[in-house]
Amino acid sequence: MSKFKKEDLLSLAPTKSVTLSDNSIVQIRGLCVKEIKIMLGDNSFNETMVEVIQSCVLSEIDISKLPTFDIELLYLAIWRLSKTSAIVPVSFRCTNEIDDNQCNHLVHTEINLDHVKLTDIPSTNIAINGATIKMRFPTILELDFFDIEKPSDVFDLVLRCIESVTMNGETLSVGTDLVHSEVVEILDYVDETGMIKLVEFVTNLPTNKIDLAVKCDKCGHTEPMRLSGLNEIIGWVE
């Protein structure tokens, strides 16, 4: 056992506060060797991300229950703390067509990680023909488990994310007023338009993004670029 207190060891890593989508504030610290070991494990990317965040969050919060975009926000903030600067280099291939040939020049530029923003968050209340279905956003582990390319999995995901149903002025909560079979029965009477709304809610999720204009120093072409989600933002930087 170390002769130093855990609080003393934690002071070795940089810390900051992060505001989540519900305006709650979470205290985090930067990556340490113990998180690098987690990253080198055999778990899926999403499982690894949750484990790393849980390790680096200093506040009392259940990470596994957060929506995906808050998980992204926290992971990006933790990853950002490991960088000496918010300004990081990125490279893109110019796709401009010149005389039927792609320029293909490698353009070097920079992005500011502090400019990453969350896209608009839709209302969790879905109006369907006089009724209102209150939803929650799926967690990252649910998206890891359910295949949104499979209609049956999407239906099950929609089912899991329903919190309550309001009809004729009466609100019934799932788990207390409504059992699973009753929620399934309600969905059986939702028309195609309503089901599309529910499916889009659980599949077209808000995400973290950064916009930039990339100018090719060879052909002069300027192209707007948007990096969306962790895979693109971190992937391009790394």
C-alpha positions as CSV (number, residue, x, y, z in Angstrom):
1,M,0.0,0.0,0.0
2,S,1.1,3.5,-0.7
3,K,2.1,5.7,2.2
4,F,0.5,8.6,0.5
5,K,-3.2,9.4,0.9
6,K,-5.4,8.9,-2.2
7,E,-6.3,12.6,-2.1
8,D,-2.6,13.4,-2.4
9,L,-2.1,11.1,-5.3
10,L,-5.2,12.6,-7.1
11,S,-3.7,16.0,-6.9
12,L,-1.0,14.9,-9.3
13,A,-3.5,15.0,-12.2
14,P,-5.1,18.2,-13.6
15,T,-8.8,18.7,-12.8
16,K,-11.7,20.8,-14.2
17,S,-15.5,21.1,-14.0
18,V,-17.7,20.0,-16.8
19,T,-21.4,21.1,-17.3
20,L,-23.6,18.3,-18.6
21,S,-26.7,18.6,-20.8
22,D,-29.0,18.9,-17.8
23,N,-26.8,21.7,-16.3
24,S,-25.4,19.5,-13.6
25,I,-21.7,20.0,-12.9
26,V,-19.2,17.2,-12.7
27,Q,-15.7,17.4,-11.5
28,I,-13.1,15.4,-13.5
29,R,-9.4,14.8,-13.6
30,G,-7.0,14.0,-16.5
31,L,-5.8,10.6,-17.6
32,C,-3.3,8.8,-15.5
33,V,-1.3,5.6,-16.1
34,K,-4.2,3.5,-14.6
35,E,-6.5,4.7,-17.4
36,I,-3.9,4.0,-20.0
37,K,-3.9,0.4,-18.8
38,I,-7.7,0.3,-19.1
39,M,-7.4,1.5,-22.7
40,L,-5.0,-1.3,-23.5
41,G,-7.5,-3.9,-22.4
42,D,-9.8,-6.1,-24.5
43,N,-13.1,-4.4,-23.8
44,S,-15.1,-2.7,-26.6
45,F,-14.5,1.0,-27.2
46,N,-17.7,2.0,-25.5
47,E,-17.1,-0.2,-22.4
48,T,-13.5,1.2,-22.2
49,M,-14.8,4.7,-22.5
50,V,-17.3,4.2,-19.6
51,E,-14.7,2.6,-17.4
52,V,-12.1,5.4,-18.1
53,I,-14.7,8.1,-17.4
54,Q,-15.9,6.4,-14.2
55,S,-12.3,6.3,-13.1
56,C,-11.6,10.0,-13.8
57,V,-14.9,11.5,-12.5
58,L,-14.5,12.8,-9.0
59,S,-18.2,13.5,-8.4
60,E,-20.8,11.0,-7.2
61,I,-22.5,10.1,-10.4
62,D,-23.5,6.8,-12.2
63,I,-21.8,7.2,-15.6
64,S,-23.6,4.1,-17.1
65,K,-26.9,5.9,-16.9
66,L,-25.9,9.1,-18.8
67,P,-27.0,9.7,-22.4
68,T,-24.4,9.1,-25.1
69,F,-23.6,12.7,-25.8
70,D,-22.8,13.4,-22.1
71,I,-20.5,10.4,-22.1
72,E,-18.8,11.9,-25.2
73,L,-18.6,15.3,-23.6
74,L,-16.9,13.9,-20.4
75,Y,-14.5,11.6,-22.3
76,L,-13.5,14.5,-24.6
77,A,-12.9,16.8,-21.6
78,I,-10.8,14.1,-19.9
79,W,-8.9,13.4,-23.1
80,R,-8.4,17.2,-23.5
81,L,-6.8,17.5,-20.1
82,S,-4.1,15.1,-21.3
83,K,-3.1,17.6,-24.0
84,T,-0.7,20.5,-23.3
85,S,-2.9,22.8,-25.5
86,A,-6.4,23.0,-26.8
87,I,-4.9,23.8,-30.2
88,V,-4.0,20.5,-31.9
89,P,-2.9,19.7,-35.5
90,V,-5.1,17.8,-38.0
91,S,-4.7,16.8,-41.6
92,F,-7.2,16.4,-44.4
93,R,-7.0,15.3,-48.0
94,C,-8.2,17.9,-50.5
95,T,-11.1,16.5,-52.5
96,N,-11.4,19.4,-55.0
97,E,-11.7,18.2,-58.6
98,I,-9.3,19.8,-61.1
99,D,-9.6,18.8,-64.7
100,D,-11.5,15.6,-63.6
101,N,-8.7,14.7,-61.2
102,Q,-8.9,15.0,-57.4
103,C,-6.3,17.4,-56.0
104,N,-5.6,14.9,-53.1
105,H,-3.1,17.3,-51.5
106,L,-2.5,16.7,-47.8
107,V,-3.7,19.9,-46.0
108,H,-2.3,20.6,-42.5
109,T,-4.3,22.8,-40.2
110,E,-5.4,23.1,-36.6
111,I,-8.5,22.8,-34.5
112,N,-9.3,24.2,-31.1
113,L,-10.8,21.5,-28.9
114,D,-12.4,24.2,-26.7
115,H,-14.6,25.0,-29.7
116,V,-16.3,21.6,-29.7
117,K,-20.0,22.1,-29.2
118,L,-23.1,19.9,-28.6
119,T,-25.7,19.9,-31.3
120,D,-29.3,20.8,-30.4
121,I,-31.0,18.6,-27.9
122,P,-34.6,17.7,-28.9
123,S,-37.5,17.6,-26.5
124,T,-38.0,14.3,-24.7
125,N,-41.8,14.6,-25.1
126,I,-43.0,13.1,-28.3
127,A,-46.5,14.1,-29.3
128,I,-48.4,11.4,-31.1
129,N,-52.1,11.9,-32.1
130,G,-53.3,13.5,-28.9
131,A,-51.0,11.4,-26.6
132,T,-47.5,12.4,-25.3
133,I,-44.8,9.8,-24.8
134,K,-42.0,10.9,-22.6
135,M,-38.7,9.4,-23.6
136,R,-35.2,9.3,-22.2
137,F,-32.0,9.1,-24.3
138,P,-30.4,5.7,-24.6
139,T,-27.2,5.1,-22.8
140,I,-24.0,4.3,-24.6
141,L,-24.0,0.7,-23.3
142,E,-27.6,0.2,-24.6
143,L,-26.4,1.4,-28.0
144,D,-23.5,-1.1,-27.7
145,F,-26.0,-3.9,-27.1
146,F,-28.8,-3.0,-29.5
147,D,-28.1,-3.1,-33.3
148,I,-30.0,0.0,-34.6
149,E,-29.7,-1.5,-38.1
150,K,-32.2,-4.2,-37.0
151,P,-35.8,-3.2,-36.8
152,S,-36.5,-5.6,-33.9
153,D,-33.6,-4.1,-31.9
154,V,-34.7,-0.6,-32.6
155,F,-38.2,-1.4,-31.4
156,D,-36.8,-2.9,-28.1
157,L,-34.6,0.2,-27.7
158,V,-37.6,2.5,-28.1
159,L,-39.5,0.3,-25.6
160,R,-36.7,0.6,-23.0
161,C,-36.5,4.4,-23.4
162,I,-40.2,5.2,-22.7
163,E,-40.6,6.7,-19.3
164,S,-44.3,7.7,-19.3
165,V,-47.4,8.0,-21.4
166,T,-49.9,10.9,-21.1
167,M,-53.4,10.4,-22.6
168,N,-56.6,12.2,-21.8
169,G,-54.9,14.2,-19.1
170,E,-53.7,11.1,-17.3
171,T,-49.9,10.4,-17.0
172,L,-48.9,6.8,-16.4
173,S,-45.3,6.0,-15.5
174,V,-43.5,2.9,-16.8
175,G,-42.5,0.5,-14.1
176,T,-45.0,1.8,-11.6
177,D,-48.3,2.3,-13.5
178,L,-47.4,0.4,-16.7
179,V,-45.8,-3.0,-17.0
180,H,-43.8,-4.1,-20.0
181,S,-46.7,-5.8,-21.8
182,E,-48.9,-2.7,-21.5
183,V,-46.2,-0.5,-23.0
184,V,-45.9,-3.0,-25.9
185,E,-49.7,-2.8,-26.4
186,I,-49.6,1.0,-26.5
187,L,-46.9,0.9,-29.2
188,D,-49.0,-1.6,-31.2
189,Y,-51.5,1.3,-31.6
190,V,-49.0,3.9,-32.6
191,D,-49.3,4.8,-36.3
192,E,-46.3,4.8,-38.8
193,T,-45.7,8.6,-38.4
194,G,-45.6,8.3,-34.6
195,M,-43.3,5.3,-34.7
196,I,-40.9,7.2,-37.0
197,K,-40.7,10.0,-34.4
198,L,-39.9,7.5,-31.7
199,V,-37.3,5.7,-33.8
200,E,-35.6,9.0,-34.8
201,F,-35.4,10.0,-31.2
202,V,-33.3,7.0,-30.2
203,T,-31.2,6.8,-33.4
204,N,-30.7,10.4,-34.4
205,L,-29.0,11.5,-31.2
206,P,-27.3,14.8,-30.4
207,T,-23.5,14.7,-30.7
208,N,-20.5,16.8,-30.1
209,K,-19.2,18.6,-33.2
210,I,-16.7,21.1,-34.4
211,D,-17.0,23.1,-37.6
212,L,-14.0,24.5,-39.5
213,A,-13.0,25.8,-43.0
214,V,-10.1,23.9,-44.6
215,K,-8.2,25.8,-47.3
216,C,-5.9,23.8,-49.6
217,D,-2.5,25.5,-49.9
218,K,-2.0,23.8,-53.3
219,C,-5.2,24.5,-55.3
220,G,-6.7,27.2,-53.1
221,H,-10.0,25.4,-52.6
222,T,-11.8,26.1,-49.3
223,E,-14.2,23.5,-48.0
224,P,-16.3,23.5,-44.8
225,M,-15.7,20.5,-42.6
226,R,-17.6,19.2,-39.7
227,L,-16.2,16.6,-37.3
228,S,-19.0,14.9,-35.4
229,G,-18.7,12.5,-32.5
230,L,-15.7,11.2,-30.7
231,N,-14.6,8.8,-33.5
232,E,-14.2,11.7,-35.9
233,I,-12.8,14.4,-33.5
234,I,-10.3,12.2,-31.7
235,G,-9.7,10.1,-34.8
236,W,-8.6,13.0,-36.9
237,V,-6.5,14.5,-34.2
238,E,-4.7,11.3,-33.4
